Amino acid sequence: MGIAEQPQRVTMTRAARRVLEAAERLFYERGIHAVGVDLIAAEAGVTKKTLYDRFGSKERIVVEYLAGRDERWRAFLAQYLDAARATPRARVLAVFDASRAWSASFGAKGCSMVNAHAEISDPSHPAFPVIAGQKEWMLALFTGLARDIAPDDAERLGRTLMLLHEGALVAHGLNVFPDPVAHARDEAAALLDTVTAKA
């Protein structure tokens, strides 16, 4: 699967930022379909005309919400990866450490991309490439990290790490059991130890 083509972004004015900040909070807390433009405009302190002048549609606000969250996550993760230069194993586990910290601070309801995909599954929706692209990027990241550990089995190992990571995020959002990301990290560490012992 190729990396999904990312949409054009909106130029942010002060009013547009207020709209987006309100929309981000409301979409994440209540769901995308449950939040209308009237509520977003009211929460942002702008008129509906201003909202439409800046974004054109609710769909474009959704795109900006998801793209902005994705950008912040990638920057957040980069700090953890940069700090874990010692070994390939440390870099893999740093992804789980970053996700655990992110989930504690910004992700009480789970992964915004997974949540959005539950509401937006139509590939023709303008936000779909953001959702798909984020997960494709994560798979490529895990596969690249796996290649430094098990060059001959990188694709399989990358997919397994991705499944551990994404499953943990879903379990976190559902509050199925305590600290699922830490549990997934432990399982990833055990898997990596097994892989390296066989090498």
C-alpha positions as a printed Julia matrix, in Angstrom:
199×3 Matrix{Float64}:
   0.0     0.0    0.0
   1.37    3.42  -0.91
   1.37    6.4    1.38
  -1.97    8.18   1.06
  -1.81   11.54  -0.68
  -2.16   14.29   1.88
  -4.66   17.12   1.26
  -3.9    20.81   0.94
  -3.94   22.66   4.25
  -5.84   25.81   5.21
  -3.92   29.02   5.91
  -4.59   29.89   9.53
  -5.88   33.3   10.58
  -6.61   34.19  14.2
 -10.3    33.38  13.75
  -9.48   30.13  11.94
  -7.27   29.07  14.84
 -10.09   29.68  17.3
 -12.42   27.6   15.16
  -9.89   24.8   14.89
  -9.1    24.8   18.61
 -12.8    24.52  19.44
 -13.35   21.85  16.8
 -10.38   19.78  17.96
 -11.66   19.66  21.51
 -15.26   18.93  20.5
 -14.45   16.32  17.86
 -12.18   14.4   20.18
 -14.49   14.58  23.2
 -17.84   13.99  21.45
 -17.13   12.52  18.02
 -17.08   14.09  14.59
 -20.66   13.36  13.51
 -22.07   14.53  16.85
 -20.61   18.02  16.49
 -22.16   20.54  14.1
 -20.83   23.81  12.74
 -23.26   25.81  14.9
 -21.66   24.44  18.06
 -18.13   24.91  16.73
 -18.84   28.52  15.8
 -20.44   29.22  19.17
 -17.54   27.66  21.09
 -15.02   29.57  18.97
 -16.85   32.88  19.37
 -17.23   33.42  15.62
 -20.14   33.54  13.21
 -20.98   30.64  10.93
 -20.11   32.93   8.02
 -16.61   33.39   9.41
 -16.28   29.63   9.88
 -17.29   28.94   6.29
 -15.17   31.81   4.96
 -12.09   30.29   6.61
 -12.72   26.57   6.0
 -15.46   26.24   3.39
 -17.0    23.15   4.99
 -17.11   21.03   8.11
 -15.16   18.35   6.22
 -12.24   20.76   5.81
 -12.26   21.43   9.56
 -12.1    17.68  10.14
  -9.1    17.47   7.8
  -7.3    20.22   9.71
  -8.15   18.65  13.06
  -6.7    15.26  12.09
  -3.73   16.63  10.16
  -2.81   18.9   13.04
  -2.98   16.06  15.55
  -0.87   13.89  13.29
   1.77   16.62  12.95
   1.94   17.08  16.71
   2.2    13.33  17.28
   5.06   12.97  14.8
   6.97   15.82  16.42
   6.3    14.37  19.88
   7.5    10.92  18.78
  10.6    12.35  17.12
  11.83   13.59  20.5
  11.62   10.07  21.91
  13.3     8.51  18.89
  16.09   11.09  19.0
  16.7    10.32  22.66
  16.86    6.56  22.0
  19.79    6.42  19.61
  21.66    3.73  21.53
  20.23    0.61  19.87
  17.55   -0.39  17.35
  15.73   -2.15  20.19
  15.67    1.07  22.22
  14.19    2.97  19.28
  11.37    0.46  18.87
  10.52    0.63  22.56
  10.72    4.43  22.42
   7.65    4.41  20.15
   5.68    2.67  22.9
   7.1     5.06  25.51
   6.01    8.02  23.4
   2.54    6.58  22.9
   2.16    5.95  26.61
   3.11    9.55  27.42
   0.94   10.95  24.61
  -2.05    8.87  25.68
  -1.71   10.07  29.26
  -1.61   13.73  28.23
  -3.6    13.98  24.98
  -5.34   10.69  24.34
  -7.77    9.79  27.12
 -10.29    8.58  24.55
  -7.77    6.63  22.48
  -6.3     7.23  19.06
  -7.98   10.1   17.22
  -7.3     8.4   13.87
  -8.91    5.13  14.94
 -11.85    7.04  16.39
 -12.22    9.08  13.22
 -12.06    5.99  11.03
 -15.01    4.56  12.94
 -16.98    7.54  11.61
 -15.21    8.11   8.28
 -14.66    4.93   6.29
 -15.39    6.35   2.83
 -12.11    6.77   0.89
 -13.64    9.71  -0.98
 -13.96   11.76   2.22
 -11.25   14.46   2.25
 -10.09   13.4    5.71
  -9.63    9.75   4.78
  -6.1    10.22   3.34
  -5.01   11.79   6.63
  -6.3     8.8    8.61
  -4.9     6.19   6.24
  -1.66    8.09   5.75
  -0.99    8.27   9.47
  -1.35    4.52   9.91
   0.69    3.79   6.78
   3.39    6.04   8.17
   3.38    4.18  11.48
   3.68    0.83   9.7
   6.56    2.15   7.61
   8.22    3.43  10.79
   7.94    0.08  12.56
   9.12   -1.78   9.46
  12.12    0.52   9.13
  13.02    0.05  12.77
  12.53   -3.71  12.44
  14.9    -3.78   9.47
  17.74   -2.74  11.76
  16.97   -5.71  14.01
  15.9    -8.49  11.63
  16.71   -7.5    8.03
  15.35  -10.75   6.58
  12.06  -10.58   8.49
  11.49   -6.84   8.75
   8.05   -6.77   7.16
   6.63   -9.45   9.44
   8.24   -7.99  12.55
   7.09   -4.48  11.63
   3.51   -5.66  11.22
   3.59   -7.49  14.55
   4.92   -4.42  16.35
   2.25   -2.31  14.66
  -0.46   -4.71  15.85
   0.82   -4.55  19.42
   0.93   -0.76  19.27
  -2.47   -0.2   17.67
  -4.18   -2.79  19.84
  -2.82   -1.05  22.91
  -4.18    2.3   21.74
  -7.64    0.81  21.21
  -7.56   -0.9   24.62
  -6.49    2.41  26.19
  -9.39    4.28  24.6
 -11.86    1.63  25.76
 -10.3     1.45  29.24
 -10.36   -2.34  28.99
  -7.56   -2.87  31.52
  -4.95   -0.65  33.2
  -1.98    0.67  31.23
  -2.3    -1.35  28.01
   0.48    0.59  26.27
   2.96   -0.44  28.97
   1.77   -4.03  28.57
   2.26   -3.82  24.81
   5.74   -2.4   25.38
   6.62   -5.38  27.57
   5.36   -7.77  24.9
   7.32   -5.91  22.22
  10.47   -6.13  24.35
   9.99   -9.87  24.81
   9.41  -10.3   21.08
  12.56   -8.36  20.22
  14.57  -10.43  22.7
  13.33  -13.6   21.02
  14.12  -12.28  17.55
  17.63  -11.19  18.47
  18.33  -14.47  20.29
  17.55  -16.34  17.07
  19.73  -14.08  14.95
